[in-house]
Structures are given as C-alpha cells and as structure tokens.
Amino acid sequence: MKILQEFKAFAVRGNMIDLAVGIVIGAAFTGIVNSLVTDLINPMIGAVLGGTDFSNYFVVMSGGGPFATLADAQAAGAATLNYGLFINAVIRFLVVALALFILIKQINRLTAPKPAEAAPAPTPEDILLLREIRDSLSKKA
C-alpha cells in the first residue's frame, strides 16, 4: 500500500506531467520532421543534385552483385552499408536541432527579465557644494 502511495506522489508531481506532455509532443513533432525531410527537403536536394534519392545510396558489403535499389538488395539478403539513410538521419537531426534552437531562443526572449531602470547617476560634488552655498545664502537673506 505504501508503494502505491509513493508511486502516486511520484507520478502526479508537476515536472513528471510536464515531461509526459513533452514526450507526447516530441513524438508528434518527430512525425512532422520526418515528413518535412522525406517529402520536402530531400526532393528539393535531389532536384538540385540531379534527381538523386539519398535513401538508395548504399554499398553492398556481401551477398550478391549490383542492385538497383536498397529494397532489392535487402530482399536478396545482401549485407549493405546504408550511408544514404544516414544522410537522411543527419538532415532530420539538423531540422530538429534548428527548430529547438529557434523555440528555446524565443522562450528565453519571452521569459527574460526586463532590465531594471538604471539608478540616477549620483550628483557631482561641485553641484552639491553649489547647492549648499545657495541654501546658506538664502537662509541669511
């Protein structure tokens, strides 16, 4: 019974719920980034580079002769080094890193404390002396 109470206290703590929400949003964001990279960025890069598709960049390590696509090589059971898929993963990482950088930069800008108003500069010594002289002259008059 005590273990259940401890687990409940652990699970409903504020930062645990924030973490759970972050994971769910992160999973949804992963789908968006994958689509962005696969459906938009890679075709644009492919068009610039002459119609190349990174997902079909591979080297056959063993298990047969030349294959037209990675799917053909994998269907034949060939061991492949899939450097094109690695390039896709790097592009996905860069997109996520850029998005997080922009997000965190904006959050920091919004939550940064506003600079406090600067304290007025102290009155110079000569001005203070002149004020004392003025005040003493006005008392005598």
Secondary structure, DSSP 8 states (H G I E B T S, - for coil): -HHHHHHHHHHTSHHHHHHHHHHHHHHHHHHHHHHIIIIIIHHHHHHHTTS--GGG--EEEESSS--SSHHHHHHTT-EEE-HHHHHHHHHHHHHHHHHHHHHHHHHHHHHS------------HHHHHHHHHHHHHHHH-
